[in-house]
């Protein structure tokens, strides 16, 4: 397997991401919004497509990552009460 093949296999395709939420693969804003709402970490590629690792996808669907991710995302949110 070449380095390029390995890189592409590390991330879910846009079609795979769209299939998870039943939206068109060209609806990038919707794909991002759904990931944000459900706490899925992603990166944005140069072409604007959200990228989710296949390892995270598998961990999330088996229940390994779901609670850990929610806790991590909650910790990343600023505590706005400290500014009042």
C-alpha positions as CSV (number, residue, x, y, z in Angstrom):
1,X,0.0,0.0,0.0
2,X,1.4,3.4,-0.9
3,X,1.5,6.4,1.4
4,X,-1.3,8.0,-0.6
5,X,-3.5,4.9,-0.2
6,X,-2.8,4.8,3.5
7,X,-3.7,8.5,3.9
8,X,-7.0,8.0,2.0
9,X,-7.9,5.0,4.1
10,X,-7.3,7.0,7.3
11,X,-10.3,9.1,6.7
12,X,-13.9,8.4,5.7
13,X,-14.9,9.5,2.3
14,X,-17.4,12.3,1.8
15,X,-19.9,9.8,0.6
16,X,-19.5,7.7,3.7
17,X,-20.0,10.7,5.9
18,X,-23.1,11.7,4.0
19,X,-24.5,8.2,4.2
20,X,-24.4,8.4,8.1
21,X,-26.8,11.2,8.1
22,X,-28.7,10.7,4.9
23,X,-27.6,13.9,3.2
24,X,-26.1,14.6,-0.2
25,X,-22.3,14.4,-0.2
26,X,-22.1,17.9,-1.6
27,X,-23.8,19.4,1.5
28,X,-20.6,20.3,3.4
29,X,-22.2,22.7,5.8
30,X,-24.7,20.1,6.8
31,X,-22.0,17.5,7.2
32,X,-20.1,19.8,9.5
33,X,-23.2,20.9,11.4
34,X,-24.1,17.3,12.1
35,X,-20.6,16.4,13.3
36,X,-20.6,19.5,15.6
37,X,-24.1,18.6,17.0
38,X,-23.1,15.0,17.7
39,X,-19.6,15.7,19.0
40,X,-17.7,14.1,16.2
41,X,-14.2,15.6,15.9
42,X,-13.2,16.4,12.3
43,X,-10.7,18.4,10.3
44,X,-11.4,20.5,7.3
45,X,-9.5,19.6,4.1
46,X,-8.2,22.1,1.6
47,X,-11.3,21.6,-0.5
48,X,-13.6,22.4,2.5
49,X,-14.7,18.8,3.1
50,X,-14.9,17.6,6.7
51,X,-12.6,14.7,7.4
52,X,-13.3,12.1,10.1
53,X,-10.8,9.3,10.9
54,X,-11.9,5.8,10.2
55,X,-10.5,4.7,13.5
56,X,-12.7,7.3,15.3
57,X,-15.7,6.2,13.3
58,X,-15.2,2.6,14.3
59,X,-14.6,3.5,18.0
60,X,-17.7,5.7,18.0
61,X,-20.0,3.1,16.5
62,X,-18.8,0.4,18.9
63,X,-19.4,2.8,21.9
64,X,-15.7,3.1,22.9
65,X,-15.4,6.8,22.0
66,X,-18.9,8.2,22.6
67,X,-18.6,9.1,26.2
68,X,-15.0,10.1,26.1
69,X,-15.6,12.5,23.3
70,X,-18.5,14.2,24.9
71,X,-16.5,14.8,28.1
72,X,-13.5,16.1,26.1
73,X,-15.7,18.5,24.1
74,X,-17.4,19.8,27.3
75,X,-14.0,20.4,28.8
76,X,-13.0,22.4,25.8
77,X,-15.9,24.8,26.1
78,X,-15.0,28.0,27.9
79,X,-16.7,28.6,31.3
80,X,-18.5,31.9,30.5
81,X,-19.7,32.2,34.1
82,X,-16.2,33.3,35.1
83,X,-16.6,36.5,33.0
84,X,-19.8,37.7,34.8
